[in-house]
Amino acid sequence: MWHTKGHGALVERLESAVLNKTISHAYIFYGSRHVGKMTCALDVARGLNCTHESEFACGECIQCSRIHNRLHADIRVISPRKSENKTSIGINDVRDILHVSHMKPYEGTYRVTIIDDADSMTLEASNALLKTLEEPADQNVFFLITSNEDALIPTIRSRCQSIYFSILDESTIRDYLTEYHSESDQQIELLTSLCAGKLGWAVDAINDTTLMEDRDKALELFWDLFHKELDRGFEISEYLSNEYYNNAQYVVDTLGYWNDLFRDLLILKKATSDLIHNIDVEDRLLDIVDSCYEYDLTDNIRFVLDAREQLQNNVIPRLCLDNLILKIKQKTI
């Protein structure tokens, strides 16, 4: 029983590999965030350890149950959020896992290691993992999950099978939210549109109301940036810079929401409103779209994407954000 939604071809491929016992020792699951990569890795872990050999991940045996509840001793997940410095995966984060990877599984058939945001591994950690991938032990499978496969060192990529996860179609997302969640039809339509093919984000937004609250804050900052003077822009930069040291992901997400708004404005200039993501603020976007030029919107999208990349590459937040605000204001005056 698969929990992964969509991705029919790759699901069939992995199920066949499990049932025919032709599973590889290491995979790279790459693609946008929130499209099912972690869910799929856990599904395969259940399939490998399920005690019903004629069925893929029955969901009823003790092995499937313990993996689903994140209690299984042989299934390990590491990520920057669980690391020592919370921003990267270092050698100490992978050392214990690499040590036990040469041991036989403790309670199941396979030992499975899932490295989330694998592109955040330090070079030292990557090289330590590489040694294990070069001499894989039996009954051990590694899943490296990333939204940026190119950020992994080439020698790791060459020793793994890479599987791309695309975004999901709207009908798959809408059907899932309707079946498994009790939100109103209007809210489901909004989440289906906002998530842009990333089902995981829609589910997170239902389970964690702060996601939508953060989006609302990002929208208000965007309107201020668009309508108010440069002084207000620098106040926004100062606010986001200070927030970055407490919650870097919030600031990165805020820039992501801005980028999506600029995208919607560009679509309204070029195509039909049926294609925009922020359907709940369509009227506010229509109020300002006539004052925008296509090439300015394209530039602003590039400016925001560049700023997000700079923040993730440890550029000083205030410097990065001041520069972004100046560039955007030059295009909106």
N, C-alpha and C positions, 0 to 999 in steps of 0.2 A: 504494500500500500504506500503509494507515494504522497508525500505532503507537498512536493514541488508542483507548482501550477504552471501550465504552459510548457514550452521547451520540449515538445513531443519527441523530436528526433534524437536529441541528446539523452533524454530519459530512456528511450528504447535501447540506445547504444550502451548505456551504463548498466541497465538491468540485464542485458544479454551478457555483458562481461562478468557480472556477479554470478549469474546462474550457471554460466559455462566455465566459471573459475579461470577467466582470462583477464582478471583485473590487473591494471598496471600498478607499479609500486609508487608512482607519484603523478599527480595531476596539477595543472594550473587551471583554475576556474577564473576567467576574466570577463569583464563587462561592467556596465554601470552599477552603481550601488543599488541595493534594494530590489534586485531582479531575481533573487532566489538562489544565489550561489551557496550561501551557508546552509540553507534548507536542503539543497540537493546533496551537499557533502554529508550532512547528517542522515539523509535518506540512504545514501550508499553505505554509510557506517552501519545502519540498522540492517540493511540487506546482507552485508557481509557476516554479521553476527547472529542473524535470525536462526532460531532452532528449527523452523519449518523449511526444510531444504527445497521443497517443491514450490514454495511461494516466496515472492520477494517481499521482505519486511512485512511480516504478517500484522504487526502492530499489537499483538496480543501476548506473545511470549515474554518471559522475564528480560531477555536481552533487549528486545525492541522497547519495552517499557522503561528500562533503566537508561537507555540511550536517549529516548525522548525526553525524559525528566532530567537529563544532564547529570546522572549519578554513576554512569558506567566507568569503571576504573581504567579501562583500556582506550577510552575516547578522550583525547585531550585537545583543548582549544586554547590557543594563545593569540593575543592581539595587543596592539599598543595600549589599549585601555586597561589591560591587566599587567602591563609592564612596569618596571621600576620608575621610569621617567614619564610614563603616560603619553609619550609622543612617538617613540620608536621601539622596535623590538631588538634588544641587545643580546650579547652573547650569554649573559646570565639567564635571560628568559628562555633560551632554547637549550641550554646545557643539560638540564635535568631530563627534558624530553628526548634529547638525542642519546642520553645515557641508557634509558630504558628501551629505546627503539630496537636494540639488539637482543632484548629479552623476549621470551615467549609471552603471549598474552596472558593476563592474570585470570580473567573471568570469562572471556569470550573466545572467539575463533581468530579474530584479527585485532591488532592494535592499530588505531587510526589517529593520526595527528592532523589537526586542522590549524593552519596558520592564517588568521584573518588579517587583512591589510598587509599581506606579505611584502609589498613594495616598501614598507616602512622598516624592514630589517636593516640593521647596520651592515657594513661590509664584513665586519668580523663575524657577525651572526650568520650572514649568507655563506661565508666560506666554511663555517663549521657545519652548516646544513649540507653543503655541497659534498663534504666527505661522506656523509651518511647516504646521500642519494647515489654516490658513485659505487657504494658497496651495500646495496639494499638487503635488509634481512627478510627472511620469509615471514609471511603473515603480518607485515607492516605496510600500511598505505599512508601516504602523505597527500594532503590537499592544500595547495597554496591559493588563497583567495585574494584577488586584487582587482582594482578598477584601472590599473595601469601596468599591463604586462611588461611594457618596455622598460619599466623601472627596475625589474628584476635583472640580476646579472646574467649575461648570456650563457654562462656555463650551467646555471640552474635551469634556465629555459630549455636548454638542449637535452636535459635529462628527465624532463617531464612531458607528459601529453597535455597539450593545451586545448581547452574547450571554451568556446565563446558563448556567453549568455546574452542574448539580445533583450531589448525591452519588450514588454508584453503588449498585446493589443487591448484596446479599451473594453471589448466585450468580455474577455477573460477576467479582467479586473472587476468590471461591473458585476458579472455573475458571481464571482467569489465573495465580494462585499455584501451582495444581496443575500447570499445563502448563509454566510457565517456571521454576519453582524446585523444589528437591529437599528442601524441608522436610518433616518428618513430618506426618501427617494432623492430629495433635493441635495442632502448632504453627500449621498453616494455619488451623485453626478458631479458634485464639486470635487470630491476626493479623487474620482476617476480622472477628471481633467487635470487637477493639480499635480498628481503623481507622475504624469507623463510616461506611463508605461512601467513604473516602478512600484509594483504591488506592495513591497515591503514598507515603503514610505506611507502609503495609504493606511496600512494596518497599524503602523506605529502612531500615526496621527489620531487614530481612533482610541488606541490604548493609552496614549500620552497626550493630554490636552495642551501641554506646554508647546508642542510643535506648532499648532495652529496659533497659539498666542504669540509665539516668536515670529511667525509669518506676519501677523497683524502689526507687530512692532516694525518689522522690516518695511511693510507697505507705508506706514505713516512716515518713516524716515525718508522713504523714496519720494512721497508727495512733498515733504518739506524741502528736500534737495531740489526738486523740480520747480517749486513755486517761490521759494524764499531766497533771500540774499546769500552772498558768499559766507558771511559771518555764521549763518546757521549751518552752512556746509561744514565749516571747521569745527563747530560744536559737535556735529554728528561724527566727524573724524575723531575728535577727542573721546567721545563716548565709546565708540567702537574700539578704539585703541586700548582704552582702560579695560573694556570687557574682554578683550582678546587674552589678557593675562589670566583671567579667571575662567573663561570658557571660549577657547579658540574656535571650537566647532560652531558655536552660535554666530560668530562673526563671519566665518566662511559660509555658513548657511544664509546669512543675511545678504551677502553679496550674490549668492545663488538666486535668491528671490528677486533681487534687483535685475540680474541678468535675464530672468524669465519675463519680467515686466518690459524690459527693452525689446525682448524677442516679440512679445505680444503687440507692442506698438508697431514694430516693423511689419508684422503680419497684417495688422489693420491698414497699413499703408499699401500693402501689396496684394492682399487676398481677402478672403471672407473671414468674418468673426467666428465662424464655426471651428476654426483651427487654433484659437487662443487657449491658453491654459487657465488664466485667471478670470474665469467666467463671472465670478461674483463681483468684480470691479470693472466690468466691461464699460459701464457708463462713464466712470472716471477716466478710463483710458481714452474713450472717444472724445472726451472734453479737451484732451491735450494733443491728440494725434495730429491735428491739422497744423499745429505749431512746430512739428518735428520734420526734419529732413531725413530721407532714407540713409544717406551716407553718414549722418551724425549718429543715427541709431546703431548702424553697423559698427562705427568707431566705439561707441559706448559699450557695446557688447564685448568688443575686444579689450577695452580698458578694464572692464570688470573681471574678465577671465584672466588677464595678466596680473591683476592685483591679487586674485585668489592664489595663483601660482606663486607669486612673490611671498605671500604670507606663509604658504606651506614650505617655502624654501628659506624661512627664517629671516626675511627682510624685516627691518624695524617697523613695527605696525604703524606708528604715527607717521613716519615718513612715507610709507606705502599708501596709506589712506588719504593723507593730505594731497599727495600727487594725484590719486584717483579723483578726489573731489574737485580739484582744480580742472582736470581734464573734462569731467562731466559738465561742470558749470560753464566752461567755455563753449560747450555744445548746446546748452539750454538757455543761455542768456538771450 
